[in-house]
């Protein structure tokens, strides 16, 4: 890798991973007049932007010919209904996961969320072993054990003396946040591995697969708005509570995964692990100094340090790759 390209990749990974958490947390907690924006509507808009971006890439590959693009979509999506329908499973899980992200960052500070969400490494590893029959080496098993220990320490409640009602409220919020993040981690792990298997076992391009995924996500997202927030939309409108930060959240969600997947082509697992570790540190600092919603404890620092070590250790290169590992010249899976 070219040295300067390596540092650019690191910067983009750190920026995207940190920004989405901090901006989303800020947008869900900042005082504002009137109703707050609906998470379900932002998820739907971000999926629409994703499908537009994927269609733009395919149109470019088709020589900017709309007729060629139309033929390609008919051939790869409409005439292959079985392959297309396979994407309904990860689309459903991604929709649930995105909604849980908003709930989690409404009750957890950015630092605690960022550390706890690294449990997706554990769930992804578990489903990789079960579905892809991936073999983990000793250092990776050790990293997973350290990861669980670190997250447990981070979630340990503070022993500071305060009124019992405040303590009960804090503990209940912490428990709700942990529960929501755990569900999101299982959803992220299974859907990521499932999508990876579909992409690697099919001749269809990554962009076609993402369009199929976005189509179902749009349908499911619209259904979620109807079931959850139809009354609120009728009363205050689809774009209620939309401010600049709301649109930043939407664009980070829509294009963040596409940018990261492109960047990872020039990065390795060690660089990705290092970027995640730096992002945890930055999220902690920003959560304390900028958002003012986080008071670090000794157990948090110990737990966060262990999680950072585990993240780096898990991404350490393995001498003998398993048969399902992605060849250097293959496209990377888009992170969602």
C-alpha positions in Angstrom: 0.0 0.0 0.0 1.2 3.5 -0.8 2.1 5.2 2.5 -0.1 8.3 2.1 -3.0 6.2 0.9 -2.8 4.2 4.0 -3.1 7.3 6.2 -6.0 8.6 4.1 -7.8 5.3 4.6 -7.2 5.4 8.3 -8.5 9.0 8.5 -11.7 8.2 6.6 -12.4 5.1 8.7 -11.9 7.0 11.9 -13.9 9.9 10.8 -16.9 7.9 9.5 -17.0 5.5 12.5 -16.8 8.4 15.0 -19.0 10.9 13.2 -22.1 8.7 12.8 -22.2 7.9 16.6 -21.6 11.4 17.8 -23.9 13.2 15.4 -26.7 10.7 15.9 -26.4 10.9 19.7 -26.4 14.7 19.5 -29.4 14.8 17.2 -31.4 12.5 19.6 -30.6 14.5 22.8 -30.2 18.1 21.9 -33.1 20.3 23.2 -35.4 21.6 20.4 -38.8 23.1 19.9 -41.5 20.9 18.6 -41.5 17.1 18.0 -38.2 15.4 17.3 -37.6 13.7 14.0 -38.8 10.2 13.5 -36.0 7.6 13.2 -38.1 5.5 10.8 -38.3 8.3 8.2 -34.6 9.0 8.2 -33.9 5.3 7.7 -36.2 5.2 4.7 -34.6 8.3 3.1 -31.1 6.9 3.7 -32.1 3.6 1.9 -33.5 5.7 -1.0 -30.2 7.5 -1.3 -28.3 4.2 -1.1 -30.2 2.8 -4.1 -29.7 6.0 -6.0 -26.0 5.8 -5.5 -25.8 2.2 -6.5 -27.8 2.9 -9.6 -25.5 5.7 -10.5 -22.4 3.4 -10.2 -24.1 0.8 -12.4 -25.1 3.5 -14.9 -21.5 4.5 -15.1 -20.5 0.9 -15.7 -23.1 0.7 -18.5 -21.5 3.7 -20.2 -24.2 6.1 -19.0 -26.7 4.3 -21.1 -30.2 4.2 -19.5 -31.3 1.5 -21.9 -28.4 -0.7 -21.0 -29.0 -0.1 -17.3 -32.7 -1.0 -17.7 -31.7 -4.3 -19.4 -29.2 -5.1 -16.7 -31.7 -4.5 -13.9 -34.4 -6.6 -15.7 -31.9 -9.4 -16.3 -30.3 -9.5 -12.9 -33.3 -8.6 -10.6 -36.7 -9.1 -12.3 -35.7 -12.4 -14.1 -34.0 -13.8 -11.1 -36.7 -13.7 -8.4 -35.2 -16.4 -6.3 -31.9 -14.6 -6.0 -33.7 -11.3 -5.3 -35.9 -12.8 -2.6 -32.9 -14.1 -0.7 -32.2 -10.5 0.2 -35.4 -10.1 2.2 -33.8 -11.7 5.3 -30.8 -9.3 5.6 -33.0 -6.3 4.6 -35.4 -7.1 7.5 -32.5 -7.4 9.9 -30.8 -4.2 8.7 -34.1 -2.3 9.1 -34.4 -3.6 12.7 -30.8 -2.9 13.4 -31.0 0.7 12.2 -34.0 1.4 14.3 -32.2 -0.1 17.3 -29.3 2.2 16.7 -31.5 5.2 17.3 -33.0 3.7 20.4 -29.6 2.8 21.8 -28.1 6.2 21.3 -31.1 7.8 22.9 -30.4 6.1 26.2 -26.6 5.5 26.1 -23.8 8.0 25.8 -21.6 7.8 22.7 -18.6 6.3 24.4 -20.5 3.5 26.1 -22.4 2.7 22.9 -19.2 2.7 20.8 -17.4 0.2 23.1 -20.4 -2.1 23.7 -21.2 -2.3 20.0 -17.9 -3.9 19.4 -19.6 -7.1 20.5 -20.6 -7.4 16.9 -17.1 -8.8 16.4 -18.2 -11.7 18.7 -21.5 -12.3 16.9 -20.0 -12.0 13.5 -17.3 -14.5 14.4 -19.9 -16.9 15.8 -22.0 -16.8 12.7 -18.9 -17.0 10.5 -18.0 -20.3 12.2 -21.6 -21.6 11.9 -22.5 -20.5 8.4 -19.2 -20.0 6.5 -17.4 -22.7 8.5 -14.6 -20.3 9.2 -11.8 -21.4 11.5 -10.6 -19.1 14.2 -7.0 -19.2 15.5 -6.1 -19.1 19.2 -5.4 -15.4 19.2 -8.9 -14.7 17.8 -10.6 -16.9 20.5 -8.5 -15.0 23.1 -9.6 -11.7 21.6 -13.3 -12.7 21.8 -12.9 -13.6 25.5 -11.2 -10.3 26.2 -14.0 -8.5 24.3 -16.7 -10.0 26.5 -14.7 -9.1 29.6 -14.1 -5.6 28.5 -17.8 -4.9 27.6 -18.9 -6.4 30.9 -16.6 -3.9 32.7 -17.9 -1.0 30.6 -21.5 -1.8 31.5 -20.7 -2.1 35.2 -22.8 0.6 36.9 -21.1 3.5 38.8 -20.8 3.2 42.6 -21.2 7.0 43.0 -23.7 7.9 45.7 -26.8 9.6 44.4 -30.6 9.5 45.1 -32.1 6.0 44.7 -34.6 7.2 42.1 -31.7 8.6 40.0 -29.8 5.4 40.4 -32.8 3.2 39.4 -33.4 5.4 36.3 -29.7 5.2 35.3 -29.5 1.4 35.8 -32.7 0.9 33.9 -31.5 3.0 31.0 -28.2 1.2 31.0 -30.0 -2.1 30.9 -32.3 -1.0 28.1 -29.3 0.3 26.1 -27.3 -2.9 26.7 -30.3 -5.1 25.6 -30.9 -3.0 22.5 -27.2 -3.1 21.5 -27.0 -6.9 22.0 -30.0 -7.4 19.7 -28.3 -5.0 17.2 -25.0 -7.0 17.5 -26.8 -10.3 16.7 -28.6 -8.7 13.8 -25.4 -7.1 12.5 -23.5 -10.4 12.8 -26.0 -12.7 11.1 -27.0 -10.3 8.4 -23.4 -9.4 7.6 -22.3 -13.0 7.3 -25.5 -14.0 5.4 -25.0 -11.1 2.9 -21.3 -12.1 2.5 -22.2 -15.6 1.7 -24.7 -14.5 -0.9 -22.3 -12.2 -2.6 -19.5 -14.7 -2.6 -21.6 -17.6 -3.8 -23.2 -15.7 -6.7 -22.0 -14.2 -9.9 -24.1 -11.1 -9.4 -22.1 -7.9 -8.7 -21.9 -6.3 -5.3 -23.9 -3.3 -6.6 -26.8 -5.5 -7.9 -26.9 -7.2 -4.5 -27.0 -3.8 -2.7 -29.9 -2.6 -5.0 -31.8 -5.8 -4.2 -31.1 -5.2 -0.5 -32.1 -1.5 -0.7 -35.4 -2.4 -2.5 -36.6 -4.6 0.3 -35.3 -2.2 2.9 -37.4 0.6 1.3 -40.5 -1.6 1.4 -39.9 -2.7 5.0 -39.0 0.8 6.0 -42.2 2.2 4.6 -44.1 -0.6 6.4 -42.3 0.4 9.7 -43.4 4.0 9.2 -47.0 2.9 8.7 -47.1 0.6 11.7 -45.1 2.7 14.2 -45.4 6.4 13.2 -48.4 6.8 10.9 -50.2 8.9 13.5 -47.2 11.1 14.1 -46.7 11.6 10.4 -50.3 12.5 9.9 -50.2 15.1 12.8 -46.8 16.7 12.2 -45.7 15.6 8.7 -43.1 13.3 7.3 -40.2 15.8 7.8 -41.1 16.8 11.4 -38.2 17.9 13.5 -35.7 17.9 10.6 -32.7 20.1 11.1 -29.2 20.2 9.7 -28.0 17.5 12.1 -30.8 15.2 10.9 -29.7 15.5 7.3 -26.1 14.9 8.3 -27.2 11.7 10.1 -29.1 10.6 6.9 -26.1 11.2 4.6 -23.7 9.5 7.0 -26.0 6.4 7.1 -26.6 6.4 3.4 -23.0 6.9 2.2 -20.9 5.9 5.2 -21.0 2.2 4.4 -20.3 2.7 0.8 -17.3 5.0 1.6 -15.9 2.6 4.1 -16.2 -0.4 1.8 -14.3 1.5 -0.8 -11.6 2.6 1.7 -11.2 -0.9 3.0 -9.9 -2.0 -0.4 -6.8 0.0 0.5 -6.7 -1.0 4.1 -6.1 -4.3 5.9 -7.6 -5.8 9.1 -4.9 -4.3 11.3 -5.7 -0.8 10.0 -9.4 -1.3 10.4 -8.9 -2.5 14.0 -6.7 0.5 14.7 -9.2 2.8 13.2 -11.9 1.3 15.5 -9.7 1.8 18.5 -8.9 5.4 17.7 -12.7 6.0 17.1 -13.4 4.6 20.6 -10.9 7.0 22.1 -12.3 10.0 20.1 -15.9 9.1 21.0 -15.0 9.0 24.7 -13.2 12.3 24.6 -16.0 14.0 22.5 -18.7 12.5 24.6 -17.1 13.9 27.8 -16.0 17.3 26.5 -18.4 18.2 23.7 -21.7 16.4 24.5 -21.2 16.5 28.3 -23.3 13.3 28.7 -20.5 11.0 30.0 -18.6 10.7 33.2 -15.8 8.1 32.9 -15.1 5.7 35.7 -12.1 3.5 36.4 -14.0 0.4 35.3 -14.9 2.1 32.0 -11.3 2.9 31.3 -10.2 -0.6 32.1 -13.0 -2.2 30.0 -12.5 0.2 27.1 -8.7 -0.6 27.1 -9.4 -4.3 27.0 -11.9 -3.9 24.2 -9.4 -1.9 22.2 -6.8 -4.6 22.7 -9.3 -7.3 21.8 -10.2 -5.4 18.6 -6.6 -5.1 17.5 -5.8 -8.7 18.4 -8.8 -10.1 16.5 -7.7 -8.3 13.3 -4.1 -9.5 13.6 -3.2 -11.3 10.3 -3.5 -15.0 10.2 -0.8 -16.9 8.3 -3.1 -19.4 6.8 -6.4 -17.9 5.5 -9.5 -20.0 5.5 -11.2 -21.0 2.3 -13.9 -18.4 2.6 -11.6 -15.4 3.0 -11.9 -12.8 0.3 -9.1 -12.8 -2.3 -7.2 -9.5 -2.7 -8.8 -8.7 -6.0 -12.4 -9.3 -4.9 -14.8 -6.5 -4.0 -15.3 -5.8 -0.3 -18.7 -6.3 1.3 -20.5 -3.0 2.0 -20.8 -2.4 5.7 -24.2 -1.4 7.0 
